[in-house]
Amino acid sequence: DTVESGELAIVVINGDEGTLKKVHIQKDAIILESANPAYPARVFTGVDRAIVHIVGKVIETRRKW
């Protein structure tokens, strides 16, 4: 349930469905970047960081990134 900054992970936000995101971890923020450029990155700071749950690191996909 931990990843290095810049790695792909399955993430659950506020108890909703899991989603694939590139996770960027900063001192005061978690940034979730979508693989689809049509969707903007989501930034979670302060208490909002608590609603982001990293389920696991993605180690293989069947798509070229």
RAHUQUI-V393391 format. One line per field, one symbol per residue. phi: phi as a letter, one per 30 degrees, with the letter a starting at -180 (. if undefined). Layout:
phi->???
//
This chain:
phi->.bbdejddbdbcchidddbdbdccccecaccccdddddcddcccbhddeddccddaddcabcbdc
//
